[in-house]
């Protein structure tokens, strides 16, 4: 009887922890494979710049066009402080696009979570501020 009680408590504890992990995972939207266009960076409309973010390999890699150069990196949904890491880019010089590109790449490195509103994805920093808005 004592062993049955101990086993029951152990199973209950394990199942509660599993449920908690699933609930925590559902609070953040993830990026599904495909191409997204960047509509705003820190509140500034950049739709005319045709910036892109492409997610591939089941959400593990990102790449795209940042205004002048192509960029790439890794995506880690397990991280609570930085969603994108291991970033790199080509090194062309485009005077007219460099300000937007720098703002975009710097903002990408601050993203820690994603929320969805209709067809719009909001990439947020650790303070909960929307830094980049994407559209599919």
CORSULUR-V523678 format. One record per pair of residues at least 12 apart in sequence whose C-alpha atoms are under 10 Angstrom apart, sorted by the first residue. I is the first residue (numbers start at 1). J is the second residue. Records with the same first field share a line. If there is no record, write none. Layout:
# CORSULUR-V523678
I: J ; J
This chain:
# CORSULUR-V523678
25: 77 ; 78
27: 113 ; 114 ; 115
28: 77 ; 112 ; 113 ; 114 ; 115 ; 116
29: 77 ; 113 ; 114 ; 115 ; 116 ; 121 ; 122 ; 123
30: 59 ; 75 ; 77 ; 83 ; 113 ; 114 ; 115 ; 116 ; 121
31: 54 ; 55 ; 56 ; 58 ; 59 ; 60 ; 62 ; 75 ; 77 ; 114 ; 115 ; 116 ; 121
32: 54 ; 55 ; 56 ; 57 ; 58 ; 59 ; 60
33: 54 ; 55 ; 56 ; 57 ; 58 ; 59 ; 60 ; 61 ; 62
34: 53 ; 54 ; 55 ; 56 ; 57 ; 58 ; 59 ; 62 ; 136
35: 52 ; 53 ; 54 ; 55 ; 56 ; 62 ; 63 ; 64 ; 134 ; 135 ; 136
36: 51 ; 52 ; 53 ; 54 ; 55 ; 64 ; 120 ; 121 ; 133 ; 134 ; 135 ; 136
37: 49 ; 50 ; 51 ; 52 ; 53 ; 54 ; 64 ; 65 ; 120 ; 133 ; 134 ; 135 ; 136
38: 50 ; 51 ; 52 ; 53 ; 65 ; 66 ; 104 ; 120 ; 121 ; 132 ; 133 ; 134 ; 135 ; 136
39: 51 ; 52 ; 120 ; 132 ; 133 ; 134 ; 135
40: 104 ; 122 ; 130 ; 131 ; 132 ; 133 ; 134 ; 135
41: 100 ; 103 ; 104 ; 105 ; 107 ; 108 ; 123 ; 130 ; 131 ; 132 ; 133 ; 134
42: 103 ; 104 ; 107 ; 124 ; 129 ; 130 ; 131 ; 132 ; 133
43: 130 ; 131 ; 132 ; 133
44: 100 ; 131 ; 132 ; 133
45: 132 ; 133
46: 67 ; 100 ; 104 ; 133
47: 134 ; 135
48: 67
49: 65 ; 66 ; 67 ; 68 ; 97 ; 100 ; 101
50: 65 ; 66 ; 67
51: 64 ; 65 ; 66 ; 67 ; 68 ; 69 ; 70 ; 100 ; 101 ; 104 ; 134
52: 64 ; 65 ; 66 ; 67 ; 70 ; 71 ; 134 ; 135 ; 136
53: 65 ; 66 ; 70 ; 71 ; 72 ; 134 ; 135 ; 136
54: 71 ; 72
55: 72 ; 73 ; 74 ; 75
56: 74 ; 75
59: 74 ; 75 ; 76 ; 77
60: 73 ; 74 ; 75 ; 76 ; 77 ; 84
61: 73 ; 74 ; 75 ; 76 ; 84 ; 85 ; 86
62: 74 ; 75 ; 84 ; 85 ; 87
63: 87 ; 88 ; 89
64: 89
65: 89 ; 90 ; 101
66: 89 ; 90 ; 97 ; 98 ; 100 ; 101 ; 102 ; 103 ; 104 ; 105
67: 94 ; 96 ; 97 ; 98 ; 99 ; 100 ; 101 ; 102 ; 104
68: 89 ; 90 ; 91 ; 92 ; 93 ; 94 ; 95 ; 96 ; 97 ; 98 ; 100 ; 101 ; 102
69: 89 ; 90 ; 91 ; 92 ; 93 ; 94 ; 97 ; 98 ; 101
70: 88 ; 89 ; 90 ; 91 ; 92
71: 87 ; 88 ; 89 ; 90 ; 91 ; 105
72: 84 ; 85 ; 86 ; 87 ; 88 ; 89 ; 90
73: 85 ; 86 ; 87 ; 88 ; 89
74: 86 ; 87 ; 88
75: 87
76: 112
77: 112 ; 113 ; 114
78: 112
79: 112 ; 113
80: 111 ; 112 ; 113 ; 125 ; 126
81: 109 ; 110 ; 111 ; 112 ; 113 ; 125 ; 126
82: 108 ; 109 ; 110 ; 111 ; 112 ; 113 ; 125 ; 126
83: 108 ; 109 ; 110 ; 111 ; 112 ; 113 ; 114 ; 123 ; 124 ; 125
84: 108 ; 109 ; 110 ; 111 ; 112
85: 108 ; 109 ; 110 ; 111
86: 109
87: 105 ; 108 ; 109
88: 105
89: 105
103: 131
104: 131 ; 132
106: 131
107: 123 ; 124 ; 125 ; 130 ; 131 ; 132
108: 123 ; 124 ; 125 ; 131 ; 132
109: 125
110: 123 ; 124 ; 125 ; 126 ; 127 ; 131 ; 132
111: 123 ; 124 ; 125 ; 126 ; 127 ; 128 ; 129 ; 130 ; 131 ; 132
112: 124 ; 125 ; 126 ; 127 ; 128
113: 125 ; 126 ; 128 ; 129 ; 130
114: 128 ; 130 ; 132 ; 133
115: 128 ; 130 ; 133
116: 133 ; 134
118: 135
119: 134 ; 135 ; 136
120: 133 ; 134 ; 135 ; 136
121: 133 ; 134 ; 135 ; 136
122: 134 ; 135
